[in-house]
């Protein structure tokens, strides 16, 4: 190999190394919902602040996250470029080529919801025609950072007592953080058992936003 090619391959290998940690992938999922401070990310992931900060610094050096200062706080957001697309490709590759991943997806996620999920294109058409109610089951903090236009926010732990806010004469599409976010799976199972017509979005809010589709945020 030429020196130039060797250098380029080493850089690619370094980026793969940076992504090669479950905690960093978990952090990226939370950051993809919107800007977060390191202290909040530590709470969400169950890591210490020091450990969270160390992982974030690795992600920042790799370009997977960027930062900005807000007073005394440093806020983390996704880096420039197709970060979510890269993670989606990684997920697709794993589901296609690793039997262990396929087994978990089949045994856990498919058991929660065996119906075909709604694709982004299907949802766009249904939203345009006014034939759907969007249900965002993420915590209200994440909903405030950004959500699909017109979505109703009912966090999963509030669903049982707020059933009256959901129509039974219109199909509901539930969504949350991404393809492996269990919140939407559990919401679908709970509401379907009560007679609601509900499916889940194939991916989640971050992928919708990354596709350049319209989003709303709290004022």
Order of alpha helices (4+ residues) and beta strands (2+ residues): alpha-alpha-beta-alpha-alpha-beta-beta-alpha-alpha-alpha-beta-alpha-beta-beta-beta-alpha-beta-alpha-beta
